[in-house]
Amino acid sequence: MRLMPKLVCCVLNLALTMLWIPAARAELVIEITQGRASAIPIAIVPFQWHPKSQEIEDVAAIIRANLKRSGHFNTLLPTEMLSFPKTEKDIYFRDWRLLKQDYLVLGDVNYESETGEYVAHFELYDVYQKKKIMSYKAQGDKRELRGVAHHISDRIYERLTGIPGAFSTKIAYVSTTKERKRFRLEVADADGYNAKTILESNDSVISPSWSPDGKQLAYVSFENDRSQIFIHNLATGKRQMIAGFKGINSAPRFSPNGRYLAATLSKDGNAEIYVLDLGTGSWRRMTRHYGIDTEASWSPDSKKILFTSSRSGKPQIYQVELATGDVERLTFEGNYNARAQMTHDGKYLILVHQAERGGDFYIASLDLRRGSTQILTSDTALDESPCISPNGSMILYAANYRGRTILAAVSVDGQVRHLLPAKFGEVREPSWGPILH
């Protein structure tokens, strides 16, 4: 798709079935359970198609669903609209004010028979100021129309919130049968569509992690009756085994600057945090303690590693300085704190939390300055594996819901929630890919 304006290990021959097959349906079905009371009212008028016979995607509906799902917008359905203006001269702003809409989007899609591509154009209007505030075009072929709609959604979202949109991003997750006898590592659009299987196996697959350029996934596979860490090239389908030491090889995580990969290894006897220099292929041990250190993640500047450790007797979050090796404990409240990620501004930790008195596990936010913890989820149980969206607005996680393991999402302030159950089987181990420009 093109936008206007411009926006060392051997390769294994897999005995597993490795696929990169597009799916025509959504593997995940989004169910919005809670939104913001202060959501911005916006109307996206059905797009005009030229010629009408080429209409193959409801671009406006995709944009409408994206903005609604973000929680920042309350979108008007076409059945509630008084008219369907095609151009600016057709707009009666008084009608849209009567419908209490703050913003209005008009658009069209033109099919260019010579190139076989579709050019989508939209205009964003401020209803109360009665003026156009944005105009944009994007184009792509038949397979890229949903991507075009996602990019338009990103532009509208950023223009009205000041936050980059993440609708064009990808998510990775592991799907499995309820009996856990077959595992698939999947990559899909952020809305659950266009799911592709990149790895299928009878052995467990866990801990997918995106490289910052979105070209690779690191993950753990238990093939050959032991844990091994692989880096998988999404374009070629080839992969490298980067850790197959005796004992534990687990929880890989790329650094934001793309230079390193952190992981948990027990090759020297105890489960510790190690860092792989991706340029030289050398491993460096970062922690030294008789407790179990695992689940590494990175600070936004790639200078610190967060990890879960049992060194205090119960799982708590610590951080280690990459330059000095100095270790600091970060969590003190609660019976259990694990799987932490730092928000992009470095102010909060998002983690799995259990209260001092025990009970369920929830996704929580820890204010690093004040030391206070806020529970973000309550409508699911056994919450695990939180990952933050690349624009810092949402958290994707796995949870138990009505006897199934599903994916769910909550905003970083806890105000917006939605569920993403799979149509078939169960899903877990989510990882949110980067924003690519």
C-alpha positions as CSV (number, residue, x, y, z in Angstrom):
1,M,0.0,0.0,0.0
2,R,1.2,3.5,-0.7
3,L,0.2,6.6,1.2
4,M,-0.2,10.1,0.0
5,P,1.4,12.2,1.5
6,K,4.6,10.3,2.2
7,L,4.0,9.4,5.1
8,V,25.1,-16.3,14.8
9,C,23.0,-19.2,14.2
10,C,22.2,-21.5,11.3
11,V,18.9,-21.4,9.6
12,L,16.9,-24.5,10.5
13,N,15.0,-26.6,8.0
14,L,11.8,-27.0,9.8
15,A,10.1,-30.3,10.3
16,L,7.1,-28.3,11.4
17,T,4.5,-27.0,9.1
18,M,5.3,-23.3,8.6
19,L,2.7,-21.1,6.9
20,W,2.1,-17.5,5.9
21,I,-1.5,-17.9,4.6
22,P,-3.9,-15.0,4.6
23,A,-7.3,-15.6,6.1
24,A,-10.4,-14.0,4.6
25,R,-12.2,-13.7,8.0
26,A,-11.6,-12.3,11.5
27,E,-10.1,-14.9,13.8
28,L,-10.9,-12.7,16.8
29,V,-14.3,-11.1,17.4
30,I,-14.3,-7.8,19.3
31,E,-17.0,-7.2,21.9
32,I,-16.9,-3.7,23.5
33,T,-17.9,-3.9,27.1
34,Q,-17.1,-0.4,28.4
35,G,-16.4,3.0,26.8
36,R,-15.6,6.5,27.9
37,A,-18.5,8.8,28.9
38,S,-16.5,11.7,27.4
39,A,-16.1,10.0,24.0
40,I,-16.0,12.4,21.0
41,P,-19.2,12.2,18.8
42,I,-18.2,11.7,15.1
43,A,-20.1,10.7,12.0
44,I,-18.4,8.8,9.2
45,V,-20.7,8.9,6.2
46,P,-20.7,5.8,3.9
47,F,-18.0,6.3,1.3
48,Q,-18.9,6.8,-2.4
49,W,-17.5,4.3,-4.8
50,H,-16.5,5.0,-8.4
51,P,-17.6,2.9,-10.1
52,K,-20.2,1.4,-7.8
53,S,-19.6,-2.1,-9.1
54,Q,-16.1,-2.1,-7.6
55,E,-17.3,-1.7,-4.0
56,I,-15.7,-4.7,-2.2
57,E,-15.1,-3.3,1.3
58,D,-17.1,-1.0,3.5
59,V,-14.3,1.4,4.2
60,A,-16.4,3.7,6.3
61,A,-17.6,0.8,8.5
62,I,-14.0,-0.2,9.2
63,I,-13.1,3.3,10.2
64,R,-16.2,3.6,12.3
65,A,-15.4,0.3,14.1
66,N,-11.8,1.4,14.7
67,L,-12.6,4.7,16.3
68,K,-15.4,3.2,18.4
69,R,-13.1,0.5,19.7
70,S,-10.5,3.0,20.8
71,G,-12.9,4.4,23.4
72,H,-12.1,8.0,22.4
73,F,-15.0,8.2,19.9
74,N,-18.7,7.6,19.9
75,T,-19.6,6.9,16.2
76,L,-23.0,7.5,14.6
77,L,-24.5,4.7,12.7
78,P,-25.7,5.3,9.1
79,T,-29.3,4.4,10.1
80,E,-29.2,7.4,12.5
81,M,-28.0,9.9,9.9
82,L,-30.4,12.4,8.3
83,S,-28.5,12.6,5.0
84,F,-25.5,11.2,3.1
85,P,-23.6,14.2,1.7
86,K,-21.1,13.4,-1.0
87,T,-19.1,16.7,-1.1
88,E,-18.7,19.8,1.1
89,K,-21.4,21.6,-0.8
90,D,-23.9,18.9,0.2
91,I,-23.3,19.3,3.9
92,Y,-26.0,20.9,6.1
93,F,-24.1,21.5,9.3
94,R,-27.3,22.3,11.2
95,D,-28.5,18.7,10.7
96,W,-25.3,17.3,12.2
97,R,-25.5,19.8,15.1
98,L,-29.0,18.5,15.7
99,L,-27.6,15.0,15.9
100,K,-25.0,16.3,18.4
101,Q,-22.0,15.4,16.3
102,D,-18.7,17.3,16.8
103,Y,-17.0,16.0,13.6
104,L,-18.0,14.7,10.2
105,V,-16.1,12.5,7.7
106,L,-16.9,12.3,4.0
107,G,-15.0,10.1,1.6
108,D,-14.9,8.3,-1.7
109,V,-13.0,5.4,-3.3
110,N,-12.0,5.5,-6.9
111,Y,-11.0,2.4,-8.8
112,E,-8.2,3.0,-11.3
113,S,-8.6,0.2,-14.0
114,E,-5.2,0.9,-15.5
115,T,-3.3,0.1,-12.3
116,G,-5.9,-2.1,-10.6
117,E,-5.6,0.1,-7.5
118,Y,-8.1,1.9,-5.3
119,V,-7.6,5.5,-4.2
120,A,-9.4,6.4,-1.1
121,H,-9.9,10.1,-0.2
122,F,-11.5,11.5,2.9
123,E,-12.2,14.9,4.4
124,L,-12.7,15.7,8.1
125,Y,-15.0,18.6,9.1
126,D,-15.5,20.4,12.4
127,V,-19.3,20.6,12.6
128,Y,-19.5,23.6,15.0
129,Q,-16.9,25.7,13.2
130,K,-18.4,24.6,9.8
131,K,-15.0,24.1,8.2
132,K,-12.7,21.4,6.8
133,I,-9.8,20.6,9.1
134,M,-8.2,17.7,7.2
135,S,-8.0,16.1,3.8
136,Y,-6.0,12.9,3.0
137,K,-5.6,10.2,0.4
138,A,-4.3,6.6,0.5
139,Q,-4.2,3.9,-2.1
140,G,-3.7,0.2,-2.5
141,D,-4.8,-2.9,-4.3
142,K,-7.7,-5.1,-3.5
143,R,-5.9,-6.9,-0.7
144,E,-4.9,-3.7,0.9
145,L,-8.2,-2.0,1.2
146,R,-8.6,-2.8,4.9
147,G,-5.1,-1.4,5.4
148,V,-6.1,1.8,3.7
149,A,-9.1,2.1,6.0
150,H,-6.8,1.5,9.0
151,H,-4.4,4.3,7.9
152,I,-7.3,6.7,7.4
153,S,-8.4,5.8,11.0
154,D,-4.9,6.5,12.2
155,R,-4.9,10.0,10.6
156,I,-8.3,10.9,12.1
157,Y,-7.4,9.6,15.5
158,E,-4.1,11.5,15.7
159,R,-5.7,14.7,14.3
160,L,-8.4,14.7,17.0
161,T,-6.5,13.3,20.0
162,G,-2.9,14.2,19.4
163,I,-1.9,10.5,19.9
164,P,-0.6,8.4,17.0
165,G,-3.1,5.8,15.8
166,A,-2.3,2.1,16.1
167,F,-5.1,0.7,13.9
168,S,-2.5,-0.2,11.2
169,T,-0.4,-2.3,13.6
170,K,-0.3,-6.0,14.0
171,I,-0.8,-8.3,16.9
172,A,0.7,-11.7,17.5
173,Y,-0.8,-14.4,19.7
174,V,-0.9,-18.2,20.3
175,S,-4.0,-20.1,19.5
176,T,-4.7,-23.6,20.7
177,T,-7.3,-26.2,21.0
178,K,-9.0,-26.6,24.4
179,E,-7.1,-29.9,24.9
180,R,-3.9,-28.0,24.1
181,K,-2.8,-30.6,21.6
182,R,-2.1,-28.2,18.7
183,F,-0.6,-24.8,18.8
184,R,-0.4,-22.0,16.2
185,L,1.5,-18.8,16.3
186,E,-0.6,-16.2,14.6
187,V,-0.3,-12.6,13.3
188,A,-3.3,-10.5,12.6
189,D,-4.4,-6.9,12.1
190,A,-5.1,-5.0,15.3
191,D,-8.8,-5.6,14.8
192,G,-8.4,-9.3,14.5
193,Y,-8.8,-9.6,10.7
194,N,-6.4,-11.1,8.2
195,A,-5.0,-13.7,10.6
196,K,-2.0,-15.6,9.3
197,T,-0.4,-18.7,10.8
198,I,3.4,-18.5,10.8
199,L,4.1,-21.6,12.9
200,E,2.0,-24.7,13.7
201,S,3.1,-27.4,16.0
202,N,2.0,-30.2,18.3
203,D,4.5,-28.7,20.9
204,S,3.8,-25.7,23.0
205,V,4.7,-22.2,21.7
206,I,4.9,-19.3,24.1
207,S,6.2,-15.7,24.6
208,P,6.1,-14.1,21.2
209,S,8.0,-10.8,21.0
210,W,8.2,-8.3,18.1
211,S,11.3,-6.7,16.9
212,P,11.1,-2.9,16.8
213,D,11.1,-2.9,13.0
214,G,8.2,-5.3,12.8
215,K,10.1,-7.7,10.6
216,Q,10.8,-10.5,13.2
217,L,9.2,-12.4,16.0
218,A,11.1,-14.1,18.8
219,Y,9.4,-16.9,20.6
220,V,9.9,-20.1,22.6
221,S,9.1,-23.5,21.2
222,F,9.1,-26.8,23.1
223,E,9.9,-29.0,20.1
224,N,12.5,-31.7,20.6
225,D,11.3,-32.0,24.2
226,R,13.0,-28.9,25.4
227,S,12.6,-25.2,25.4
228,Q,14.4,-23.3,22.6
229,I,14.3,-19.6,21.6
230,F,13.9,-18.8,17.9
231,I,13.9,-15.6,15.9
232,H,11.5,-15.8,13.0
233,N,11.7,-13.7,9.8
234,L,8.1,-12.9,8.8
235,A,8.9,-12.1,5.2
236,T,10.9,-15.3,4.4
237,G,9.4,-17.7,6.9
238,K,13.0,-18.7,8.0
239,R,14.1,-18.8,11.6
240,Q,17.2,-19.0,13.7
241,M,17.5,-20.9,17.0
242,I,19.4,-18.4,19.2
243,A,19.2,-20.3,22.5
244,G,19.0,-24.1,23.0
245,F,21.1,-24.4,26.1
246,K,20.6,-27.2,28.6
247,G,17.8,-26.2,31.0
248,I,15.6,-23.1,30.7
249,N,15.5,-21.0,27.6
250,S,12.6,-18.6,27.9
251,A,10.9,-15.2,27.8
252,P,12.7,-13.4,24.9
253,R,12.2,-9.7,24.5
254,F,13.7,-7.3,21.9
255,S,15.1,-4.0,23.2
256,P,13.4,-0.9,21.8
257,N,16.6,0.2,20.0
258,G,16.8,-3.2,18.3
259,R,20.4,-3.9,19.5
260,Y,19.7,-6.6,22.1
261,L,17.4,-9.5,23.1
262,A,16.8,-10.2,26.8
263,A,15.9,-13.7,27.9
264,T,15.8,-16.1,30.9
265,L,18.4,-18.9,30.7
266,S,19.6,-21.4,33.3
267,K,22.6,-22.5,31.4
268,D,24.9,-21.7,34.4
269,G,22.7,-23.5,36.9
270,N,20.0,-21.0,38.0
271,A,17.3,-19.1,36.1
272,E,18.8,-15.6,35.4
273,I,18.4,-12.7,33.1
274,Y,20.8,-12.6,30.1
275,V,21.2,-10.2,27.2
276,L,22.1,-11.2,23.7
277,D,24.0,-8.6,21.6
278,L,22.3,-9.2,18.2
279,G,25.3,-7.7,16.4
280,T,28.0,-9.9,17.9
281,G,25.9,-12.9,19.0
282,S,27.4,-12.8,22.5
283,W,25.4,-13.4,25.7
284,R,25.9,-11.3,28.9
285,R,24.6,-12.4,32.3
286,M,22.7,-9.5,34.0
287,T,21.5,-11.0,37.3
288,R,23.1,-13.2,40.0
289,H,20.9,-14.5,42.7
290,Y,19.6,-17.8,44.1
291,G,16.0,-16.7,43.4
292,I,14.3,-17.2,40.1
293,D,14.7,-14.2,37.7
294,T,12.5,-14.2,34.6
295,E,10.1,-12.3,32.3
296,A,12.4,-9.5,31.2
297,S,11.2,-6.4,29.5
298,W,12.8,-3.1,28.7
299,S,12.6,0.5,29.7
300,P,11.8,2.8,26.7
301,D,15.4,4.0,26.4
302,S,16.8,0.4,26.4
303,K,19.0,1.2,29.4
304,K,17.2,-0.8,32.0
305,I,15.6,-4.3,32.1
306,L,12.6,-5.0,34.2
307,F,12.1,-8.6,35.5
308,T,10.1,-10.8,37.8
309,S,12.1,-12.3,40.7
310,S,11.3,-14.6,43.7
311,R,14.3,-13.2,45.6
312,S,12.1,-11.6,48.2
313,G,10.1,-14.8,48.7
314,K,7.2,-13.9,46.5
315,P,7.2,-12.8,42.8
316,Q,7.9,-9.0,42.6
317,I,9.3,-6.6,40.0
318,Y,12.9,-5.5,39.9
319,Q,15.0,-3.6,37.4
320,V,18.6,-3.9,36.5
321,E,20.8,-1.2,34.9
322,L,22.3,-2.5,31.6
323,A,25.5,-0.4,32.1
324,T,26.2,-1.1,35.7
325,G,24.3,-4.2,36.7
326,D,22.8,-2.4,39.7
327,V,19.4,-4.0,40.8
328,E,16.5,-2.1,42.3
329,R,13.2,-3.5,43.6
330,L,10.1,-1.6,42.2
331,T,7.0,-3.3,43.6
332,F,6.1,-3.7,47.3
333,E,2.3,-3.7,47.4
334,G,0.5,-7.0,46.8
335,N,1.1,-10.7,47.2
336,Y,2.2,-11.2,43.6
337,N,3.5,-8.8,40.9
338,A,4.8,-10.2,37.6
339,R,5.1,-9.7,33.8
340,A,5.8,-6.0,34.0
341,Q,6.0,-3.5,31.1
342,M,6.9,0.1,31.4
343,T,4.7,2.7,29.7
344,H,6.2,4.7,26.9
345,D,6.6,7.8,29.1
346,G,8.3,5.8,31.8
347,K,5.8,6.8,34.4
348,Y,3.9,3.6,35.0
349,L,4.4,-0.2,35.1
350,I,1.6,-2.4,33.7
351,L,1.7,-5.8,35.4
352,V,-0.2,-8.8,36.6
353,H,-1.1,-8.1,40.2
354,Q,-2.6,-10.1,43.1
355,A,-3.7,-8.3,46.3
356,E,-2.0,-8.9,49.6
357,R,-4.9,-11.0,50.8
358,G,-4.7,-13.2,47.6
359,G,-7.6,-13.8,45.3
360,D,-7.8,-13.4,41.5
361,F,-5.0,-12.0,39.3
362,Y,-5.7,-8.8,37.5
363,I,-4.0,-6.3,35.2
364,A,-2.9,-3.3,37.2
365,S,-1.0,0.0,36.8
366,L,1.7,1.1,39.2
367,D,2.5,4.8,39.4
368,L,6.3,4.8,39.8
369,R,6.4,8.2,41.3
370,R,3.7,7.8,43.9
371,G,4.0,4.1,44.4
372,S,0.2,3.6,44.1
373,T,-1.4,0.7,42.3
374,Q,-4.6,0.8,40.3
375,I,-6.5,-2.3,39.3
376,L,-7.6,-2.0,35.6
377,T,-9.5,-5.2,35.1
378,S,-12.3,-6.8,37.0
379,D,-14.7,-8.4,34.5
380,T,-12.2,-11.2,33.6
381,A,-10.3,-13.7,35.8
382,L,-6.7,-15.1,35.8
383,D,-5.5,-12.2,33.8
384,E,-2.0,-12.6,32.3
385,S,0.6,-11.6,29.7
386,P,-0.2,-7.8,29.4
387,C,1.3,-5.9,26.5
388,I,1.0,-2.2,25.8
389,S,-0.1,-0.8,22.4
390,P,2.6,1.0,20.5
391,N,0.8,4.4,21.0
392,G,0.6,3.8,24.7
393,S,-3.2,3.9,24.9
394,M,-4.4,0.3,25.3
395,I,-3.3,-2.9,27.0
396,L,-3.8,-6.3,25.4
397,Y,-3.8,-9.3,27.7
398,A,-5.0,-12.9,28.1
399,A,-7.8,-13.9,30.5
400,N,-10.2,-16.5,31.5
401,Y,-13.7,-15.7,30.5
402,R,-16.7,-18.0,30.8
403,G,-14.5,-21.1,30.9
404,R,-12.3,-20.0,27.9
405,T,-8.9,-18.4,27.5
406,I,-9.4,-15.3,25.4
407,L,-7.7,-12.0,24.6
408,A,-9.1,-8.8,26.2
409,A,-8.1,-5.1,26.1
410,V,-8.3,-2.3,28.6
411,S,-7.2,1.3,28.3
412,V,-4.2,2.4,30.4
413,D,-6.6,4.5,32.5
414,G,-9.1,1.6,32.9
415,Q,-12.0,3.4,31.3
416,V,-12.3,1.4,28.1
417,R,-12.6,-2.4,27.9
418,H,-13.3,-4.9,25.2
419,L,-13.0,-8.6,24.7
420,L,-11.5,-10.5,21.8
421,P,-12.6,-14.1,21.9
422,A,-11.5,-16.4,19.1
423,K,-14.2,-17.9,16.9
424,F,-12.6,-21.3,17.4
425,G,-10.4,-22.6,20.2
426,E,-8.5,-20.5,22.7
427,V,-6.0,-17.7,22.5
428,R,-3.2,-16.5,24.8
429,E,0.3,-14.9,24.9
430,P,-0.5,-11.7,23.0
431,S,2.2,-9.3,21.7
432,W,1.5,-5.9,20.0
433,G,3.6,-5.0,17.1
434,P,5.2,-1.5,16.4
435,I,3.9,1.4,14.5
436,L,5.5,1.4,11.1
437,H,5.9,4.5,9.0
